[in-house]
Amino acid sequence: MRPCVPLIVAILCSLAWADLYSAPSSCRDRCHEAFDRHQPCHCNARCPEFGNCCKDFEILCGHEGFSYSRDAITKEELQSVSEKIYRADINKAQKADIILNSQNRISPSETRDHVDRCPEPLFTYVNEKLFSKPTYAAFISLLNNYQRATGRGEHFSAQQLAEQDAFLREVMKTAVLKELYGFLRHQNRYSSEQEFVNDLKNMWFGLYSRGNEEEDSSGFEHVFSGEIKKGKVTGFHNWIRFYMQEKEGLVDYYSHVYDGPWDSYPDVLAMQFNWDGYYKEVGSAFIGSSPEFEFALYSLCFIARPGKVCQLSLGGYPLAIQTYPWDKSTYGNGKKYIATAYVVSSTQ
């Protein structure tokens, strides 16, 4: 909602003591200003999209015709396109492809107990023919390209960089990513498919530092492969990665705190587990979805609701995804990398 004029006047008057020049951390006299990477925050029409507006952007510039990040793509539009993406996921697992043994469900207050309440693995059976599909194969080839400990710089070979490009090529062939790109182009977020692909590559695979000077992390590594930071598992929100690590004896499934309402795949499970000596208190993941499905939904929410809860709809059930941008470094025209993305809620 636009602030009323008296409120705007009152706030502007309260700033009258300030110097006449534009403060670098304020939008005063900077609305519509061209992007300048040297500025600590921004006041242009696309700053809500990238999550780098100055704190007083909505107050000082909102009444000048800017579209706010919440209003640029409506909740109804997000729910509509997520249903279309859900229907387009023809590469998802079918019921017979996965036998899940979720076993003991615990209360949220018990997630810090570090107690293994499930003697059996989570996955009783997975039809590994799924993994020969092009997007699955391209996705799996990326999982061993990372060091899981933060603080150790990531360095990619020419082959590993080519694997990133191969994954993007394969997912862009699918109906899922075509649906997402068509929606975002209609919303004037991208003018060409190549611009969209370039942005996906930067936001997901661009390296940044989570701790020291080393470029030790990326959105893809954190969300899909998983990391270890300060003795804890961070990220690791992918069922394929979980299954493969469990099969190798590196993941020990402890319990779950939530099981989604879907009676077919993809479903959602929030679980506790030990990853080769490190504990994950609550790790939510889609189960049985294709790689392109997760990649599309997380990208959609990061683009439309960076740093905010993103309300979607899948098969008639509501689902919320939380994303966070990495605030300490940028790429391109002040855009931010994905720090994390995960399912935060779903109710019947």
Backbone torsions as a table, in degrees:
resi	resn	phi	psi	omega
1	MET	NA	136.7	179.6
2	ARG	-71.9	138.2	178.1
3	PRO	-67.3	147.8	179.7
4	CYS	-71.1	156.0	-175.7
5	VAL	-58.5	-44.3	178.7
6	PRO	-57.4	-36.5	179.0
7	LEU	-66.1	-42.6	178.7
8	ILE	-60.8	-45.4	-179.2
9	VAL	-61.3	-43.2	-178.5
10	ALA	-62.1	-41.9	-179.4
11	ILE	-68.6	-41.5	178.3
12	LEU	-62.9	-39.3	178.7
13	CYS	-64.8	-34.8	-179.6
14	SER	-69.1	-16.1	178.0
15	LEU	-95.3	4.5	-173.6
16	ALA	-63.7	-23.6	-179.1
17	TRP	-71.0	-19.1	-174.0
18	ALA	-68.7	158.7	176.6
19	ASP	-62.4	159.7	-175.5
20	LEU	-72.1	-25.3	179.6
21	TYR	-74.8	160.3	-176.8
22	SER	-76.8	122.7	176.1
23	ALA	-66.8	137.1	-175.8
24	PRO	-65.0	-21.8	-179.2
25	SER	-99.8	11.9	-178.0
26	SER	-128.9	157.9	175.3
27	CYS	-93.3	8.0	179.4
28	ARG	-59.8	121.7	-178.3
29	ASP	62.8	21.8	-177.7
30	ARG	-124.5	2.8	-179.0
31	CYS	-58.9	136.3	-177.0
32	HIS	72.3	7.0	-179.4
33	GLU	-63.8	140.9	178.1
34	ALA	-64.5	150.8	-179.6
35	PHE	-61.6	134.6	176.7
36	ASP	-133.8	111.8	-174.8
37	ARG	-64.1	-15.0	179.8
38	HIS	-81.5	-13.1	-179.9
39	GLN	-80.9	141.6	-179.5
40	PRO	-71.5	-23.2	176.1
41	CYS	-150.6	169.2	-167.9
42	HIS	-132.4	163.9	-173.5
43	CYS	-136.8	23.9	-179.8
44	ASN	-93.2	172.0	-172.5
45	ALA	-63.3	-22.3	-176.0
46	ARG	-101.6	1.9	-178.9
47	CYS	-62.4	-32.8	176.2
48	PRO	-62.6	-33.6	-179.5
49	GLU	-64.3	-37.9	-176.2
50	PHE	-96.3	-2.9	177.2
51	GLY	69.5	27.4	-177.4
52	ASN	-123.4	28.3	177.1
53	CYS	-73.4	154.2	169.6
54	CYS	-67.6	156.2	-174.0
55	LYS	-62.1	-27.9	-177.9
56	ASP	-98.2	19.0	-177.8
57	PHE	-59.0	-50.4	-175.5
58	GLU	-66.1	-34.4	-179.1
59	ILE	-70.5	-46.1	-172.7
60	LEU	-89.8	-29.2	-175.4
61	CYS	-114.1	-15.0	-174.8
62	GLY	-61.6	-32.6	-178.2
63	HIS	-80.2	0.7	-177.7
64	GLU	-98.9	16.5	173.9
65	GLY	97.4	6.5	175.7
66	PHE	-69.0	149.7	171.0
67	SER	-96.6	128.8	-179.5
68	TYR	-72.8	159.4	-178.6
69	SER	-60.4	-34.5	-179.4
70	ARG	-72.3	-29.7	-174.1
71	ASP	-94.7	-18.7	-176.1
72	ALA	-59.9	-43.4	172.5
73	ILE	-124.6	120.2	-173.5
74	THR	-76.6	162.5	176.1
75	LYS	-59.6	-40.6	-180.0
76	GLU	-64.5	-38.3	178.0
77	GLU	-67.1	-39.3	177.5
78	LEU	-63.7	-42.5	179.9
79	GLN	-66.2	-37.9	179.7
80	SER	-67.1	-47.9	-177.7
81	VAL	-70.5	-32.4	178.4
82	SER	-67.5	-34.1	174.7
83	GLU	-65.7	-39.2	177.9
84	LYS	-65.1	-41.1	177.3
85	ILE	-64.4	-40.4	178.6
86	TYR	-59.9	-45.8	-179.7
87	ARG	-70.1	-27.1	-176.9
88	ALA	-79.8	-9.7	-175.0
89	ASP	-79.7	76.3	-178.3
90	ILE	-77.6	-13.1	179.9
91	ASN	-90.6	2.3	179.8
92	LYS	-65.3	162.6	176.3
93	ALA	-70.2	143.4	171.4
94	GLN	-90.1	167.6	-175.4
95	LYS	-54.3	-41.0	-176.2
96	ALA	-74.6	-11.8	-176.3
97	ASP	-78.3	-21.8	-176.4
98	ILE	-137.1	130.7	169.1
99	ILE	-113.1	115.3	-175.3
100	LEU	-104.4	138.8	178.4
101	ASN	-120.8	81.4	-172.1
102	SER	-74.1	-23.4	173.5
103	GLN	55.8	-124.4	-168.2
104	ASN	-83.8	128.7	173.9
105	ARG	-99.3	135.7	-178.5
106	ILE	-115.9	169.4	177.2
107	SER	-85.4	157.4	178.4
108	PRO	-55.8	-30.6	-178.7
109	SER	-70.6	-13.3	-177.5
110	GLU	-98.3	-1.5	-173.7
111	THR	-67.7	-20.6	-179.3
112	ARG	-89.6	3.0	-173.8
113	ASP	-75.5	-19.9	-178.6
114	HIS	57.7	38.4	-178.1
115	VAL	-109.5	129.3	178.1
116	ASP	-82.7	105.3	-178.2
117	ARG	-101.4	4.8	-177.7
118	CYS	-126.7	105.3	-177.4
119	PRO	-71.5	-19.9	-177.6
120	GLU	-103.6	157.4	175.2
121	PRO	-62.5	158.7	176.8
122	LEU	-68.4	-43.6	-177.2
123	PHE	-97.7	114.0	174.2
124	THR	-80.4	-37.2	-178.7
125	TYR	-155.3	139.4	170.9
126	VAL	-136.0	129.1	176.0
127	ASN	-73.7	101.8	-173.8
128	GLU	-74.2	-1.7	171.6
129	LYS	-63.0	-24.8	174.6
130	LEU	-55.0	-37.1	-171.4
131	PHE	-74.2	-9.1	176.4
132	SER	-87.3	-10.0	175.5
133	LYS	-64.7	145.3	-171.4
134	PRO	-54.3	-44.0	-177.9
135	THR	-70.9	-36.4	176.9
136	TYR	-64.3	-47.8	-178.5
137	ALA	-61.6	-41.7	179.5
138	ALA	-66.7	-37.8	178.6
139	PHE	-65.5	-48.2	-177.5
140	ILE	-62.0	-34.9	-179.9
141	SER	-63.9	-19.9	-179.6
142	LEU	-84.4	-21.3	-168.2
143	LEU	-68.0	-26.4	-178.9
144	ASN	-97.0	17.8	-177.9
145	ASN	-94.0	7.0	-171.8
146	TYR	-128.0	150.3	167.7
147	GLN	-92.2	126.5	-171.9
148	ARG	-74.5	-21.8	-179.3
149	ALA	-79.7	125.0	173.9
150	THR	-69.8	156.2	-177.0
151	GLY	95.7	-10.7	176.0
152	ARG	-108.9	120.5	-174.9
153	GLY	-61.9	142.2	175.7
154	GLU	-92.6	133.0	179.0
155	HIS	-133.9	119.0	-174.5
156	PHE	-98.7	139.0	173.0
157	SER	-78.6	170.4	177.7
158	ALA	-61.0	-37.5	178.9
159	GLN	-65.7	-41.1	-179.8
160	GLN	-67.3	-37.6	174.9
161	LEU	-65.1	-38.2	177.6
162	ALA	-65.1	-33.2	178.1
163	GLU	-66.6	-35.1	174.8
164	GLN	-62.2	-46.8	179.1
165	ASP	-64.0	-37.9	179.8
166	ALA	-64.4	-40.9	178.0
167	PHE	-61.7	-46.1	179.9
168	LEU	-63.0	-39.3	178.1
169	ARG	-62.3	-44.1	-176.9
170	GLU	-67.7	-43.6	-178.4
171	VAL	-68.4	-30.9	179.9
172	MET	-70.8	-14.2	176.4
173	LYS	-80.6	-15.0	-172.4
174	THR	-84.7	157.5	177.0
175	ALA	-65.0	-28.1	-179.7
176	VAL	-62.9	-52.1	-179.4
177	LEU	-73.1	-29.5	175.1
178	LYS	-64.4	-39.0	176.8
179	GLU	-63.5	-44.6	-179.9
180	LEU	-64.7	-47.3	-179.2
181	TYR	-62.6	-42.7	179.0
182	GLY	-59.4	-40.4	179.0
183	PHE	-65.4	-47.8	-176.8
184	LEU	-69.0	-33.2	175.8
185	ARG	-67.5	-40.2	176.7
186	HIS	-61.8	-30.4	178.2
187	GLN	-84.7	6.6	178.6
188	ASN	63.8	28.3	176.3
189	ARG	-84.7	-29.2	179.8
190	TYR	-139.5	143.6	-179.7
191	SER	-99.8	-12.7	179.1
192	SER	-152.5	158.4	178.6
193	GLU	-65.2	-35.5	-179.9
194	GLN	-65.9	-37.6	176.1
195	GLU	-62.2	-41.1	178.7
196	PHE	-63.0	-48.0	-179.2
197	VAL	-63.2	-42.4	178.5
198	ASN	-60.3	-39.7	179.6
199	ASP	-67.8	-42.6	176.7
200	LEU	-58.6	-42.2	-178.9
201	LYS	-63.5	-43.3	-179.6
202	ASN	-68.6	-48.0	-174.5
203	MET	-67.7	-31.6	-177.3
204	TRP	-94.8	-37.5	-172.7
205	PHE	-108.3	-9.8	177.1
206	GLY	-62.9	137.0	-176.2
207	LEU	-90.4	146.2	174.7
208	TYR	-149.3	174.0	-176.3
209	SER	-105.8	125.9	175.3
210	ARG	-89.8	-9.5	-178.0
211	GLY	-140.0	-85.7	-177.0
212	ASN	-92.8	-150.8	-175.7
213	GLU	-76.2	-17.2	-175.6
214	GLU	-69.6	138.7	171.3
215	GLU	-81.1	93.8	-166.8
216	ASP	-114.4	5.0	-173.4
217	SER	-151.1	163.6	173.0
218	SER	-153.9	164.7	178.2
219	GLY	-60.3	-42.5	-179.2
220	PHE	-63.4	-47.9	-179.9
221	GLU	-58.3	-47.2	-175.5
222	HIS	-65.3	-52.1	-172.7
223	VAL	-71.5	-47.3	-170.2
224	PHE	-97.4	-36.9	-176.4
225	SER	-93.4	-39.2	179.6
226	GLY	98.8	150.9	-179.1
227	GLU	-137.9	163.0	173.0
228	ILE	-116.4	122.5	177.9
229	LYS	-137.2	126.9	179.4
230	LYS	52.5	42.4	174.3
231	GLY	77.3	12.3	-178.9
232	LYS	-130.9	153.1	174.2
233	VAL	-77.6	129.6	174.4
234	THR	-123.0	148.4	-175.8
235	GLY	70.9	-136.8	178.8
236	PHE	63.0	64.4	-176.8
237	HIS	-115.3	39.3	-175.8
238	ASN	-132.3	131.3	-175.6
239	TRP	-71.4	-33.2	-179.9
240	ILE	-66.5	-45.0	176.9
241	ARG	-60.7	-43.6	179.9
242	PHE	-61.4	-48.5	-179.2
243	TYR	-59.1	-46.0	-176.3
244	MET	-66.9	-39.0	177.9
245	GLN	-71.2	-36.4	176.4
246	GLU	-65.1	-41.5	179.4
247	LYS	-61.0	-33.4	179.1
248	GLU	-83.2	-2.2	-179.4
249	GLY	82.3	14.4	-177.7
250	LEU	-96.0	-16.7	176.9
251	VAL	-116.7	132.2	176.0
252	ASP	-117.1	110.9	-179.0
253	TYR	-73.3	126.1	-175.6
254	TYR	-99.8	-43.8	-173.2
255	SER	-179.1	177.5	171.6
256	HIS	-137.2	154.0	-178.7
257	VAL	-112.7	-11.8	-179.3
258	TYR	-155.6	138.5	174.1
259	ASP	-130.9	125.6	-172.7
260	GLY	-66.3	168.5	-175.3
261	PRO	-83.6	-5.1	-174.4
262	TRP	-73.5	139.7	178.6
263	ASP	-100.1	9.2	173.7
264	SER	-143.1	175.0	179.0
265	TYR	-91.0	146.2	3.4
266	PRO	-78.1	146.3	173.4
267	ASP	-117.2	179.9	177.9
268	VAL	-130.3	135.7	176.6
269	LEU	-133.5	133.3	173.9
270	ALA	-109.3	117.5	-166.9
271	MET	-133.4	168.6	175.1
272	GLN	-118.0	140.3	-179.1
273	PHE	-159.9	165.0	175.8
274	ASN	-111.6	126.9	-179.8
275	TRP	-110.5	93.0	176.3
276	ASP	50.4	46.8	175.5
277	GLY	101.8	-3.5	-179.0
278	TYR	-123.8	140.5	-171.2
279	TYR	-98.1	141.0	172.0
280	LYS	-112.7	115.9	-174.2
281	GLU	-70.1	-47.9	173.8
282	VAL	-146.0	117.0	177.5
283	GLY	-124.6	109.7	179.1
284	SER	-88.3	145.8	-180.0
285	ALA	-154.9	145.0	165.7
286	PHE	-68.6	146.0	176.3
287	ILE	-118.7	126.2	175.4
288	GLY	83.5	4.8	178.2
289	SER	-82.6	157.7	173.6
290	SER	-77.1	158.2	176.7
291	PRO	-58.3	-37.4	-178.0
292	GLU	-68.1	-30.4	179.3
293	PHE	-64.4	-51.5	178.8
294	GLU	-62.6	-45.7	-179.1
295	PHE	-58.0	-40.1	-179.0
296	ALA	-70.0	-46.8	-177.1
297	LEU	-66.2	-43.3	178.8
298	TYR	-64.4	-39.7	178.7
299	SER	-65.6	-44.1	177.9
300	LEU	-55.4	-48.9	-176.8
301	CYS	-68.9	-34.9	178.5
302	PHE	-68.4	-37.3	179.8
303	ILE	-74.2	-40.9	-175.1
304	ALA	-87.4	-32.7	-175.6
305	ARG	-137.7	57.8	-178.4
306	PRO	-62.5	126.4	179.1
307	GLY	76.8	8.9	-178.0
308	LYS	-128.9	165.2	173.8
309	VAL	-74.6	133.5	-175.1
310	CYS	-113.1	113.5	-174.5
311	GLN	-90.3	117.3	-178.2
312	LEU	-120.1	179.4	175.9
313	SER	-142.0	128.9	-179.9
314	LEU	-129.9	114.7	179.1
315	GLY	60.6	30.1	179.6
316	GLY	88.3	-4.6	178.6
317	TYR	-105.0	138.9	177.0
318	PRO	-73.2	148.5	177.3
319	LEU	-148.6	139.7	-179.8
320	ALA	-119.3	137.0	177.2
321	ILE	-120.7	136.4	175.9
322	GLN	-108.6	129.9	172.4
323	THR	-121.8	156.8	174.5
324	TYR	-135.5	134.1	173.6
325	PRO	-82.5	155.3	173.5
326	TRP	-85.5	114.5	-169.2
327	ASP	-86.0	-10.7	-170.9
328	LYS	-91.4	-7.7	177.5
329	SER	-155.5	157.6	-176.6
330	THR	-135.4	171.4	173.1
331	TYR	-135.4	161.8	176.1
332	GLY	55.7	-134.9	-176.5
333	ASN	-85.5	55.6	178.6
334	GLY	76.7	15.1	-179.8
335	LYS	-74.8	156.5	-176.3
336	LYS	-112.8	149.3	176.6
337	TYR	-76.3	159.5	173.0
338	ILE	-76.6	126.2	173.9
339	ALA	-89.4	-45.6	176.9
340	THR	-162.0	162.0	176.3
341	ALA	-155.8	134.4	-178.3
342	TYR	-163.0	160.2	176.2
343	VAL	-75.5	130.6	179.7
344	VAL	-109.2	-24.4	-179.8
345	SER	-163.2	155.6	173.7
346	SER	-162.1	130.4	-178.6
347	THR	-130.5	153.6	179.0
348	GLN	-75.8	NA	NA
